[in-house]
Amino acid sequence: MQKPRVFITRRLALAPQRVLGSGIEIDQNDEEGGLARAELLRRVREASALLPILADRVDTELLDAAPRLRVVANHAVGYDNIDVPACTARGVWVTNTPDVLTDATADLTWALILALARRLREGERMVRAGAYRGWAPTMLLGRDLTGHTLGILGYGRIGRAVARRAEGFGMRVLFTARGGGVPFDELLSESDVLSIHCPLTAQTRHLFGPAELLRMKKGAVLVNTARGPIVDEAALAAALAAGHLGGAALDVFENEPAVDPGLIGRDDVVLLPHLGSATQETREKMATIALENVELVLRGERPRTPVNEVQKR
């Protein structure tokens, strides 16, 4: 009897054999880089399970190419890369990796906030370039955080973890979420630092466009560790060029991995290559959850962290 096959689209932080039983055949792209779309569609043809990352689009085209598919175990908390209704209609489970990357992402958010507030990018570059000539009273003056307002858009696990860390910096915290908080316009106008932690949906795509960015407090800084398309990057570049905003820090991008050229050369912008969950411990936990979901479904059991509900096959 043929073993069920899982196709894993990227190298993981741990060997899948550490989690999966011997009854599952493993087909893995053991590279950090992604596959061309045609190769991805070819490799899912015989797959009973797919373990993609958020850059892999799971849509009707892919589902048509994978008639044996029973589970899509996304290696992420968000699942905006997956057509969940289409999967549900075909009896395919969709799972994610919640709860394990909260602290890692909150820590990185604060690294970005501090990098902006204290101009770390400029200072580090000055030292490496040999341009540091000694301490001076007016060199690279940043901004205090104590006594200022941190605004948080989205108050789930990560948003709340970011808010908890703000207590140690003596910041006032405001938040806007579906379940409460202040109105969005108040968040825009009151925040000295505005950090994005909401999911990407049709309603949040380009939520920060030209009008919203201009309604932010003059000199405020914007931090995004959620999903890139929530921010209109061209509008952000324009708001920075006009001097309305005081800076921006992005770990995610609208057309990832591409970045709007208007942001690249700016000293008031910090750019990171999607490192929010990038600790060894967190990535191992994410891989473990995704692989456990694959194992459970292929054994005919309910997955550990389902996004949808399907009829047992």
Phi and psi restraints in degrees (value plus and minus 20) as a CYANA .aco file:
   2 GLN   PHI     -89.9   -49.9
   2 GLN   PSI     114.3   154.3
   3 LYS   PHI     -91.0   -51.0
   3 LYS   PSI     125.8   165.8
   4 PRO   PHI     -86.3   -46.3
   4 PRO   PSI     126.6   166.6
   5 ARG   PHI    -134.9   -94.9
   5 ARG   PSI     117.7   157.7
   6 VAL   PHI    -129.6   -89.6
   6 VAL   PSI     113.3   153.3
   7 PHE   PHI    -125.1   -85.1
   7 PHE   PSI     102.7   142.7
   8 ILE   PHI    -129.5   -89.5
   8 ILE   PSI     100.2   140.2
   9 THR   PHI    -101.3   -61.3
   9 THR   PSI     -30.7     9.3
  10 ARG   PHI    -164.9  -124.9
  10 ARG   PSI     144.3   184.3
  11 ARG   PHI     -83.7   -43.7
  11 ARG   PSI     117.5   157.5
  12 LEU   PHI    -124.8   -84.8
  12 LEU   PSI     148.8   188.8
  13 ALA   PHI     -95.4   -55.4
  13 ALA   PSI     -27.4    12.6
  14 LEU   PHI    -163.7  -123.7
  14 LEU   PSI     138.5   178.5
  15 ALA   PHI     -90.9   -50.9
  15 ALA   PSI     107.9   147.9
  16 PRO   PHI     -80.0   -40.0
  16 PRO   PSI     -44.3    -4.3
  17 GLN   PHI     -84.1   -44.1
  17 GLN   PSI     -40.1    -0.1
  18 ARG   PHI     -89.5   -49.5
  18 ARG   PSI     -39.6     0.4
  19 VAL   PHI    -134.1   -94.1
  19 VAL   PSI     -63.3   -23.3
  20 LEU   PHI    -100.2   -60.2
  20 LEU   PSI     123.1   163.1
  21 GLY   PHI     -94.0   -54.0
  21 GLY   PSI     147.2   187.2
  22 SER   PHI     -89.4   -49.4
  22 SER   PSI     -31.3     8.7
  23 GLY   PHI    -101.4   -61.4
  23 GLY   PSI     -17.1    22.9
  24 ILE   PHI    -138.6   -98.6
  24 ILE   PSI     107.2   147.2
  25 GLU   PHI    -100.5   -60.5
  25 GLU   PSI     115.1   155.1
  26 ILE   PHI    -128.7   -88.7
  26 ILE   PSI     105.2   145.2
  27 ASP   PHI    -139.1   -99.1
  27 ASP   PSI      94.1   134.1
  28 GLN   PHI    -150.0  -110.0
  28 GLN   PSI     115.3   155.3
  29 ASN   PHI    -101.8   -61.8
  29 ASN   PSI      79.8   119.8
  30 ASP   PHI    -107.1   -67.1
  30 ASP   PSI      32.7    72.7
  31 GLU   PHI    -153.5  -113.5
  31 GLU   PSI     136.4   176.4
  32 GLU   PHI     -94.8   -54.8
  32 GLU   PSI     -51.6   -11.6
  33 GLY   PHI     -97.2   -57.2
  33 GLY   PSI     136.5   176.5
  34 GLY   PHI    -104.0   -64.0
  34 GLY   PSI     148.8   188.8
  35 LEU   PHI    -111.4   -71.4
  35 LEU   PSI     132.4   172.4
  36 ALA   PHI     -81.9   -41.9
  36 ALA   PSI     129.6   169.6
  37 ARG   PHI     -75.1   -35.1
  37 ARG   PSI     -63.0   -23.0
  38 ALA   PHI     -81.8   -41.8
  38 ALA   PSI     -59.3   -19.3
  39 GLU   PHI     -89.0   -49.0
  39 GLU   PSI     -59.1   -19.1
  40 LEU   PHI     -79.8   -39.8
  40 LEU   PSI     -66.5   -26.5
  41 LEU   PHI     -84.4   -44.4
  41 LEU   PSI     -54.6   -14.6
  42 ARG   PHI     -88.5   -48.5
  42 ARG   PSI     -61.6   -21.6
  43 ARG   PHI     -96.0   -56.0
  43 ARG   PSI     -36.2     3.8
  44 VAL   PHI    -109.7   -69.7
  44 VAL   PSI     -23.9    16.1
  45 ARG   PHI     -77.5   -37.5
  45 ARG   PSI     -60.8   -20.8
  46 GLU   PHI    -121.5   -81.5
  46 GLU   PSI     -13.8    26.2
  47 ALA   PHI    -100.9   -60.9
  47 ALA   PSI     114.7   154.7
  48 SER   PHI    -109.8   -69.8
  48 SER   PSI     -41.3    -1.3
  49 ALA   PHI    -160.2  -120.2
  49 ALA   PSI     126.9   166.9
  50 LEU   PHI    -147.4  -107.4
  50 LEU   PSI     110.2   150.2
  51 LEU   PHI    -136.8   -96.8
  51 LEU   PSI      73.4   113.4
  52 PRO   PHI    -118.5   -78.5
  52 PRO   PSI     149.8   189.8
  53 ILE   PHI    -125.8   -85.8
  53 ILE   PSI     155.6   195.6
  54 LEU   PHI     -86.0   -46.0
  54 LEU   PSI     -37.0     3.0
  55 ALA   PHI    -100.5   -60.5
  55 ALA   PSI     -30.9     9.1
  56 ASP   PHI    -110.9   -70.9
  56 ASP   PSI      99.1   139.1
  57 ARG   PHI    -104.4   -64.4
  57 ARG   PSI     100.7   140.7
  58 VAL   PHI    -129.3   -89.3
  58 VAL   PSI      80.4   120.4
  59 ASP   PHI    -149.6  -109.6
  59 ASP   PSI    -189.9  -149.9
  60 THR   PHI     -84.1   -44.1
  60 THR   PSI     -53.7   -13.7
  61 GLU   PHI     -79.4   -39.4
  61 GLU   PSI     -66.6   -26.6
  62 LEU   PHI     -88.0   -48.0
  62 LEU   PSI     -61.1   -21.1
  63 LEU   PHI     -83.4   -43.4
  63 LEU   PSI     -56.5   -16.5
  64 ASP   PHI     -83.5   -43.5
  64 ASP   PSI     -52.4   -12.4
  65 ALA   PHI    -101.5   -61.5
  65 ALA   PSI     -28.5    11.5
  66 ALA   PHI    -148.6  -108.6
  66 ALA   PSI      51.6    91.6
  67 PRO   PHI     -85.8   -45.8
  67 PRO   PSI     -38.8     1.2
  68 ARG   PHI    -112.3   -72.3
  68 ARG   PSI     -22.1    17.9
  69 LEU   PHI     -83.7   -43.7
  69 LEU   PSI     113.1   153.1
  70 ARG   PHI    -139.5   -99.5
  70 ARG   PSI     -41.8    -1.8
  71 VAL   PHI    -172.4  -132.4
  71 VAL   PSI     119.3   159.3
  72 VAL   PHI    -133.9   -93.9
  72 VAL   PSI      86.6   126.6
  73 ALA   PHI    -119.9   -79.9
  73 ALA   PSI      69.7   109.7
  74 ASN   PHI     -87.8   -47.8
  74 ASN   PSI     114.6   154.6
  75 HIS   PHI    -108.9   -68.9
  75 HIS   PSI      44.2    84.2
  76 ALA   PHI    -194.5  -154.5
  76 ALA   PSI     143.4   183.4
  77 VAL   PHI     -99.5   -59.5
  77 VAL   PSI     -69.9   -29.9
  78 GLY   PHI     -92.4   -52.4
  78 GLY   PSI     138.1   178.1
  79 TYR   PHI    -162.0  -122.0
  79 TYR   PSI      14.5    54.5
  80 ASP   PHI     -90.2   -50.2
  80 ASP   PSI     -29.2    10.8
  81 ASN   PHI    -103.0   -63.0
  81 ASN   PSI     -23.0    17.0
  82 ILE   PHI    -138.9   -98.9
  82 ILE   PSI     114.4   154.4
  83 ASP   PHI    -102.2   -62.2
  83 ASP   PSI      69.5   109.5
  84 VAL   PHI     -84.3   -44.3
  84 VAL   PSI     -66.0   -26.0
  85 PRO   PHI     -77.3   -37.3
  85 PRO   PSI     -58.9   -18.9
  86 ALA   PHI     -85.6   -45.6
  86 ALA   PSI     -59.3   -19.3
  87 CYS   PHI     -84.2   -44.2
  87 CYS   PSI     -65.0   -25.0
  88 THR   PHI     -80.4   -40.4
  88 THR   PSI     -62.1   -22.1
  89 ALA   PHI     -81.9   -41.9
  89 ALA   PSI     -46.2    -6.2
  90 ARG   PHI    -119.3   -79.3
  90 ARG   PSI     -13.8    26.2
  91 GLY   PHI      54.2    94.2
  91 GLY   PSI       7.3    47.3
  92 VAL   PHI    -123.1   -83.1
  92 VAL   PSI     103.3   143.3
  93 TRP   PHI     -88.0   -48.0
  93 TRP   PSI     124.5   164.5
  94 VAL   PHI    -140.8  -100.8
  94 VAL   PSI     110.5   150.5
  95 THR   PHI    -148.9  -108.9
  95 THR   PSI     142.1   182.1
  96 ASN   PHI    -155.1  -115.1
  96 ASN   PSI    -190.9  -150.9
  97 THR   PHI    -146.6  -106.6
  97 THR   PSI      48.8    88.8
  98 PRO   PHI     -97.3   -57.3
  98 PRO   PSI     145.8   185.8
  99 ASP   PHI      58.1    98.1
  99 ASP   PSI     -39.6     0.4
 100 VAL   PHI    -117.5   -77.5
 100 VAL   PSI     -34.8     5.2
 101 LEU   PHI    -131.1   -91.1
 101 LEU   PSI      -9.3    30.7
 102 THR   PHI     -78.4   -38.4
 102 THR   PSI     -74.8   -34.8
 103 ASP   PHI     -87.8   -47.8
 103 ASP   PSI     -60.0   -20.0
 104 ALA   PHI     -81.0   -41.0
 104 ALA   PSI     -63.0   -23.0
 105 THR   PHI     -92.2   -52.2
 105 THR   PSI     -57.9   -17.9
 106 ALA   PHI     -84.2   -44.2
 106 ALA   PSI     -60.3   -20.3
 107 ASP   PHI     -82.0   -42.0
 107 ASP   PSI     -64.3   -24.3
 108 LEU   PHI     -85.5   -45.5
 108 LEU   PSI     -56.9   -16.9
 109 THR   PHI     -77.1   -37.1
 109 THR   PSI     -63.9   -23.9
 110 TRP   PHI     -90.5   -50.5
 110 TRP   PSI     -51.7   -11.7
 111 ALA   PHI     -80.5   -40.5
 111 ALA   PSI     -60.9   -20.9
 112 LEU   PHI     -88.8   -48.8
 112 LEU   PSI     -62.5   -22.5
 113 ILE   PHI     -79.5   -39.5
 113 ILE   PSI     -66.0   -26.0
 114 LEU   PHI     -88.4   -48.4
 114 LEU   PSI     -57.1   -17.1
 115 ALA   PHI     -81.5   -41.5
 115 ALA   PSI     -58.8   -18.8
 116 LEU   PHI     -91.3   -51.3
 116 LEU   PSI     -68.0   -28.0
 117 ALA   PHI     -83.0   -43.0
 117 ALA   PSI     -56.3   -16.3
 118 ARG   PHI    -129.3   -89.3
 118 ARG   PSI      -8.8    31.2
 119 ARG   PHI      36.0    76.0
 119 ARG   PSI      25.0    65.0
 120 LEU   PHI     -86.6   -46.6
 120 LEU   PSI     -56.2   -16.2
 121 ARG   PHI     -79.7   -39.7
 121 ARG   PSI     -65.3   -25.3
 122 GLU   PHI     -88.8   -48.8
 122 GLU   PSI     -60.8   -20.8
 123 GLY   PHI     -86.0   -46.0
 123 GLY   PSI     -63.1   -23.1
 124 GLU   PHI     -84.3   -44.3
 124 GLU   PSI     -60.6   -20.6
 125 ARG   PHI     -86.0   -46.0
 125 ARG   PSI     -58.3   -18.3
 126 MET   PHI     -79.7   -39.7
 126 MET   PSI     -65.9   -25.9
 127 VAL   PHI     -85.4   -45.4
 127 VAL   PSI     -65.7   -25.7
 128 ARG   PHI     -83.6   -43.6
 128 ARG   PSI     -51.5   -11.5
 129 ALA   PHI    -102.0   -62.0
 129 ALA   PSI     -22.7    17.3
 130 GLY   PHI      54.4    94.4
 130 GLY   PSI      -0.9    39.1
 131 ALA   PHI    -112.7   -72.7
 131 ALA   PSI     -26.0    14.0
 132 TYR   PHI     -96.0   -56.0
 132 TYR   PSI     100.5   140.5
 133 ARG   PHI    -131.9   -91.9
 133 ARG   PSI      -9.9    30.1
 134 GLY   PHI      97.1   137.1
 134 GLY   PSI     145.0   185.0
 135 TRP   PHI     -83.7   -43.7
 135 TRP   PSI     121.2   161.2
 136 ALA   PHI    -163.6  -123.6
 136 ALA   PSI     122.7   162.7
 137 PRO   PHI     -81.1   -41.1
 137 PRO   PSI     -44.0    -4.0
 138 THR   PHI    -134.2   -94.2
 138 THR   PSI      -8.1    31.9
 139 MET   PHI     -98.1   -58.1
 139 MET   PSI     105.6   145.6
 140 LEU   PHI      28.5    68.5
 140 LEU   PSI      33.5    73.5
 141 LEU   PHI     -90.2   -50.2
 141 LEU   PSI     108.1   148.1
 142 GLY   PHI    -122.5   -82.5
 142 GLY   PSI    -164.8  -124.8
 143 ARG   PHI    -157.4  -117.4
 143 ARG   PSI     127.1   167.1
 144 ASP   PHI     -94.2   -54.2
 144 ASP   PSI     132.0   172.0
 145 LEU   PHI    -123.0   -83.0
 145 LEU   PSI     -55.1   -15.1
 146 THR   PHI     -76.5   -36.5
 146 THR   PSI     111.1   151.1
 147 GLY   PHI      64.4   104.4
 147 GLY   PSI     -23.8    16.2
 148 HIS   PHI    -121.7   -81.7
 148 HIS   PSI     154.9   194.9
 149 THR   PHI    -127.2   -87.2
 149 THR   PSI     106.1   146.1
 150 LEU   PHI    -119.7   -79.7
 150 LEU   PSI     102.7   142.7
 151 GLY   PHI    -123.0   -83.0
 151 GLY   PSI     116.1   156.1
 152 ILE   PHI    -143.8  -103.8
 152 ILE   PSI     101.5   141.5
 153 LEU   PHI    -118.1   -78.1
 153 LEU   PSI      91.3   131.3
 154 GLY   PHI      78.7   118.7
 154 GLY   PSI      98.0   138.0
 155 TYR   PHI    -143.4  -103.4
 155 TYR   PSI      29.1    69.1
 156 GLY   PHI    -106.0   -66.0
 156 GLY   PSI    -173.6  -133.6
 157 ARG   PHI     -78.9   -38.9
 157 ARG   PSI     -66.5   -26.5
 158 ILE   PHI     -90.6   -50.6
 158 ILE   PSI     -63.7   -23.7
 159 GLY   PHI     -78.4   -38.4
 159 GLY   PSI     -62.2   -22.2
 160 ARG   PHI     -88.4   -48.4
 160 ARG   PSI     -55.6   -15.6
 161 ALA   PHI     -86.4   -46.4
 161 ALA   PSI     -58.1   -18.1
 162 VAL   PHI     -84.4   -44.4
 162 VAL   PSI     -61.4   -21.4
 163 ALA   PHI     -82.9   -42.9
 163 ALA   PSI     -60.2   -20.2
 164 ARG   PHI     -81.3   -41.3
 164 ARG   PSI     -59.5   -19.5
 165 ARG   PHI     -88.3   -48.3
 165 ARG   PSI     -46.7    -6.7
 166 ALA   PHI     -86.0   -46.0
 166 ALA   PSI     -45.9    -5.9
 167 GLU   PHI     -78.7   -38.7
 167 GLU   PSI     -58.1   -18.1
 168 GLY   PHI     -89.2   -49.2
 168 GLY   PSI     -37.4     2.6
 169 PHE   PHI    -121.3   -81.3
 169 PHE   PSI     -15.1    24.9
 170 GLY   PHI      45.3    85.3
 170 GLY   PSI      14.5    54.5
 171 MET   PHI    -118.0   -78.0
 171 MET   PSI     126.8   166.8
 172 ARG   PHI     -98.0   -58.0
 172 ARG   PSI     116.6   156.6
 173 VAL   PHI    -137.0   -97.0
 173 VAL   PSI     109.7   149.7
 174 LEU   PHI    -139.2   -99.2
 174 LEU   PSI     131.2   171.2
 175 PHE   PHI    -163.3  -123.3
 175 PHE   PSI     134.8   174.8
 176 THR   PHI    -146.5  -106.5
 176 THR   PSI     107.4   147.4
 177 ALA   PHI    -172.3  -132.3
 177 ALA   PSI     146.1   186.1
 178 ARG   PHI     -81.2   -41.2
 178 ARG   PSI     -48.7    -8.7
 179 GLY   PHI    -113.9   -73.9
 179 GLY   PSI     -11.6    28.4
 180 GLY   PHI     128.6   168.6
 180 GLY   PSI    -177.3  -137.3
 181 GLY   PHI      68.5   108.5
 181 GLY   PSI    -182.9  -142.9
 182 VAL   PHI    -113.1   -73.1
 182 VAL   PSI     139.2   179.2
 183 PRO   PHI     -78.9   -38.9
 183 PRO   PSI     132.5   172.5
 184 PHE   PHI     -77.7   -37.7
 184 PHE   PSI     -62.3   -22.3
 185 ASP   PHI     -81.3   -41.3
 185 ASP   PSI     -56.8   -16.8
 186 GLU   PHI     -88.5   -48.5
 186 GLU   PSI     -58.7   -18.7
 187 LEU   PHI     -79.7   -39.7
 187 LEU   PSI     -63.7   -23.7
 188 LEU   PHI     -82.4   -42.4
 188 LEU   PSI     -65.7   -25.7
 189 SER   PHI    -100.4   -60.4
 189 SER   PSI     -40.2    -0.2
 190 GLU   PHI    -122.1   -82.1
 190 GLU   PSI     -38.2     1.8
 191 SER   PHI    -102.5   -62.5
 191 SER   PSI     110.2   150.2
 192 ASP   PHI    -103.7   -63.7
 192 ASP   PSI     -53.7   -13.7
 193 VAL   PHI    -147.0  -107.0
 193 VAL   PSI     106.0   146.0
 194 LEU   PHI    -139.1   -99.1
 194 LEU   PSI      98.6   138.6
 195 SER   PHI    -134.0   -94.0
 195 SER   PSI     110.3   150.3
 196 ILE   PHI    -116.2   -76.2
 196 ILE   PSI     107.4   147.4
 197 HIS   PHI    -161.6  -121.6
 197 HIS   PSI       6.2    46.2
 198 CYS   PHI    -115.9   -75.9
 198 CYS   PSI     140.6   180.6
 199 PRO   PHI     -95.3   -55.3
 199 PRO   PSI     141.2   181.2
 200 LEU   PHI    -105.8   -65.8
 200 LEU   PSI     100.3   140.3
 201 THR   PHI    -156.5  -116.5
 201 THR   PSI     157.9   197.9
 202 ALA   PHI     -80.4   -40.4
 202 ALA   PSI     -51.4   -11.4
 203 GLN   PHI     -98.9   -58.9
 203 GLN   PSI     -48.2    -8.2
 204 THR   PHI    -117.7   -77.7
 204 THR   PSI     -29.1    10.9
 205 ARG   PHI     -82.0   -42.0
 205 ARG   PSI     106.6   146.6
 206 HIS   PHI      35.6    75.6
 206 HIS   PSI      13.3    53.3
 207 LEU   PHI     -81.1   -41.1
 207 LEU   PSI     -51.6   -11.6
 208 PHE   PHI    -121.2   -81.2
 208 PHE   PSI      66.7   106.7
 209 GLY   PHI    -124.5   -84.5
 209 GLY   PSI    -188.1  -148.1
 210 PRO   PHI     -75.5   -35.5
 210 PRO   PSI     -65.7   -25.7
 211 ALA   PHI     -87.4   -47.4
 211 ALA   PSI     -63.2   -23.2
 212 GLU   PHI     -87.5   -47.5
 212 GLU   PSI     -59.9   -19.9
 213 LEU   PHI     -84.5   -44.5
 213 LEU   PSI     -56.2   -16.2
 214 LEU   PHI     -94.9   -54.9
 214 LEU   PSI     -38.2     1.8
 215 ARG   PHI    -103.9   -63.9
 215 ARG   PSI     -29.7    10.3
 216 MET   PHI     -89.1   -49.1
 216 MET   PSI     134.3   174.3
 217 LYS   PHI     -78.1   -38.1
 217 LYS   PSI     117.0   157.0
 218 LYS   PHI     -81.3   -41.3
 218 LYS   PSI     111.3   151.3
 219 GLY   PHI      67.0   107.0
 219 GLY   PSI     -23.1    16.9
 220 ALA   PHI     -88.8   -48.8
 220 ALA   PSI     141.2   181.2
 221 VAL   PHI    -138.9   -98.9
 221 VAL   PSI     127.7   167.7
 222 LEU   PHI    -135.5   -95.5
 222 LEU   PSI     112.5   152.5
 223 VAL   PHI    -144.0  -104.0
 223 VAL   PSI     111.2   151.2
 224 ASN   PHI    -150.6  -110.6
 224 ASN   PSI      91.3   131.3
 225 THR   PHI    -138.4   -98.4
 225 THR   PSI      -2.4    37.6
 226 ALA   PHI    -117.2   -77.2
 226 ALA   PSI    -111.1   -71.1
 227 ARG   PHI    -156.7  -116.7
 227 ARG   PSI     117.4   157.4
 228 GLY   PHI     -78.1   -38.1
 228 GLY   PSI     -65.8   -25.8
 229 PRO   PHI     -87.2   -47.2
 229 PRO   PSI     -24.8    15.2
 230 ILE   PHI     -84.9   -44.9
 230 ILE   PSI     -47.0    -7.0
 231 VAL   PHI    -129.9   -89.9
 231 VAL   PSI     110.3   150.3
 232 ASP   PHI     -95.7   -55.7
 232 ASP   PSI      83.0   123.0
 233 GLU   PHI     -84.1   -44.1
 233 GLU   PSI     -57.1   -17.1
 234 ALA   PHI     -84.4   -44.4
 234 ALA   PSI     -60.0   -20.0
 235 ALA   PHI     -87.4   -47.4
 235 ALA   PSI     -56.8   -16.8
 236 LEU   PHI     -83.9   -43.9
 236 LEU   PSI     -65.3   -25.3
 237 ALA   PHI     -79.7   -39.7
 237 ALA   PSI     -59.9   -19.9
 238 ALA   PHI     -86.6   -46.6
 238 ALA   PSI     -60.9   -20.9
 239 ALA   PHI     -86.5   -46.5
 239 ALA   PSI     -54.0   -14.0
 240 LEU   PHI     -92.2   -52.2
 240 LEU   PSI     -63.3   -23.3
 241 ALA   PHI     -82.8   -42.8
 241 ALA   PSI     -52.9   -12.9
 242 ALA   PHI     -97.6   -57.6
 242 ALA   PSI     -29.1    10.9
 243 GLY   PHI      62.5   102.5
 243 GLY   PSI      -9.9    30.1
 244 HIS   PHI     -94.7   -54.7
 244 HIS   PSI     -62.9   -22.9
 245 LEU   PHI    -117.3   -77.3
 245 LEU   PSI     133.4   173.4
 246 GLY   PHI    -112.0   -72.0
 246 GLY   PSI     -27.9    12.1
 247 GLY   PHI     141.0   181.0
 247 GLY   PSI     151.6   191.6
 248 ALA   PHI    -171.3  -131.3
 248 ALA   PSI     129.4   169.4
 249 ALA   PHI    -154.3  -114.3
 249 ALA   PSI     103.6   143.6
 250 LEU   PHI    -145.9  -105.9
 250 LEU   PSI     108.9   148.9
 251 ASP   PHI    -123.9   -83.9
 251 ASP   PSI     -28.1    11.9
 252 VAL   PHI    -157.2  -117.2
 252 VAL   PSI     136.2   176.2
 253 PHE   PHI    -155.6  -115.6
 253 PHE   PSI     134.3   174.3
 254 GLU   PHI     -81.8   -41.8
 254 GLU   PSI     -61.3   -21.3
 255 ASN   PHI    -144.4  -104.4
 255 ASN   PSI      33.9    73.9
 256 GLU   PHI     -74.8   -34.8
 256 GLU   PSI     112.9   152.9
 257 PRO   PHI    -111.5   -71.5
 257 PRO   PSI     -16.6    23.4
 258 ALA   PHI     -89.5   -49.5
 258 ALA   PSI     129.5   169.5
 259 VAL   PHI    -145.9  -105.9
 259 VAL   PSI     120.5   160.5
 260 ASP   PHI     -76.2   -36.2
 260 ASP   PSI     108.3   148.3
 261 PRO   PHI     -77.5   -37.5
 261 PRO   PSI     -46.6    -6.6
 262 GLY   PHI     -89.2   -49.2
 262 GLY   PSI     -30.6     9.4
 263 LEU   PHI    -121.2   -81.2
 263 LEU   PSI     -41.4    -1.4
 264 ILE   PHI     -81.5   -41.5
 264 ILE   PSI     -68.6   -28.6
 265 GLY   PHI    -111.3   -71.3
 265 GLY   PSI     -11.4    28.6
 266 ARG   PHI    -108.6   -68.6
 266 ARG   PSI     114.1   154.1
 267 ASP   PHI     -93.1   -53.1
 267 ASP   PSI     -39.0     1.0
 268 ASP   PHI    -114.3   -74.3
 268 ASP   PSI      -1.3    38.7
 269 VAL   PHI    -148.1  -108.1
 269 VAL   PSI     110.2   150.2
 270 VAL   PHI    -129.0   -89.0
 270 VAL   PSI     109.0   149.0
 271 LEU   PHI    -144.2  -104.2
 271 LEU   PSI     108.2   148.2
 272 LEU   PHI    -145.6  -105.6
 272 LEU   PSI     131.7   171.7
 273 PRO   PHI    -107.0   -67.0
 273 PRO   PSI      41.7    81.7
 274 HIS   PHI      34.9    74.9
 274 HIS   PSI      43.2    83.2
 275 LEU   PHI    -122.8   -82.8
 275 LEU   PSI     -11.3    28.7
 276 GLY   PHI     -68.8   -28.8
 276 GLY   PSI     -65.2   -25.2
 277 SER   PHI    -123.5   -83.5
 277 SER   PSI      -6.1    33.9
 278 ALA   PHI    -103.7   -63.7
 278 ALA   PSI      46.7    86.7
 279 THR   PHI    -139.3   -99.3
 279 THR   PSI     132.9   172.9
 280 GLN   PHI     -77.7   -37.7
 280 GLN   PSI     -64.8   -24.8
 281 GLU   PHI     -83.1   -43.1
 281 GLU   PSI     -64.1   -24.1
 282 THR   PHI     -88.2   -48.2
 282 THR   PSI     -64.4   -24.4
 283 ARG   PHI     -87.0   -47.0
 283 ARG   PSI     -52.5   -12.5
 284 GLU   PHI     -85.9   -45.9
 284 GLU   PSI     -60.6   -20.6
 285 LYS   PHI     -85.3   -45.3
 285 LYS   PSI     -60.7   -20.7
 286 MET   PHI     -81.8   -41.8
 286 MET   PSI     -66.4   -26.4
 287 ALA   PHI     -82.5   -42.5
 287 ALA   PSI     -60.7   -20.7
 288 THR   PHI     -82.1   -42.1
 288 THR   PSI     -66.1   -26.1
 289 ILE   PHI     -81.8   -41.8
 289 ILE   PSI     -65.8   -25.8
 290 ALA   PHI     -81.3   -41.3
 290 ALA   PSI     -63.6   -23.6
 291 LEU   PHI     -88.8   -48.8
 291 LEU   PSI     -57.2   -17.2
 292 GLU   PHI     -83.8   -43.8
 292 GLU   PSI     -57.6   -17.6
 293 ASN   PHI     -82.6   -42.6
 293 ASN   PSI     -61.8   -21.8
 294 VAL   PHI     -79.5   -39.5
 294 VAL   PSI     -69.4   -29.4
 295 GLU   PHI     -78.6   -38.6
 295 GLU   PSI     -65.4   -25.4
 296 LEU   PHI     -83.7   -43.7
 296 LEU   PSI     -67.6   -27.6
 297 VAL   PHI     -84.7   -44.7
 297 VAL   PSI     -62.7   -22.7
 298 LEU   PHI     -89.9   -49.9
 298 LEU   PSI     -36.2     3.8
 299 ARG   PHI    -109.0   -69.0
 299 ARG   PSI     -20.2    19.8
 300 GLY   PHI      66.1   106.1
 300 GLY   PSI      -2.7    37.3
 301 GLU   PHI    -127.8   -87.8
 301 GLU   PSI     147.6   187.6
 302 ARG   PHI     -93.6   -53.6
 302 ARG   PSI     116.4   156.4
 303 PRO   PHI     -88.8   -48.8
 303 PRO   PSI     141.3   181.3
 304 ARG   PHI     -91.5   -51.5
 304 ARG   PSI     -59.3   -19.3
 305 THR   PHI    -151.5  -111.5
 305 THR   PSI      51.0    91.0
 306 PRO   PHI     -95.2   -55.2
 306 PRO   PSI     126.0   166.0
 307 VAL   PHI    -116.0   -76.0
 307 VAL   PSI     -50.3   -10.3
 308 ASN   PHI    -147.3  -107.3
 308 ASN   PSI     159.1   199.1
 309 GLU   PHI    -145.0  -105.0
 309 GLU   PSI     109.8   149.8
 310 VAL   PHI    -150.7  -110.7
 310 VAL   PSI     141.4   181.4
 311 GLN   PHI     -95.6   -55.6
 311 GLN   PSI     122.2   162.2
 312 LYS   PHI     -83.5   -43.5
 312 LYS   PSI     113.9   153.9
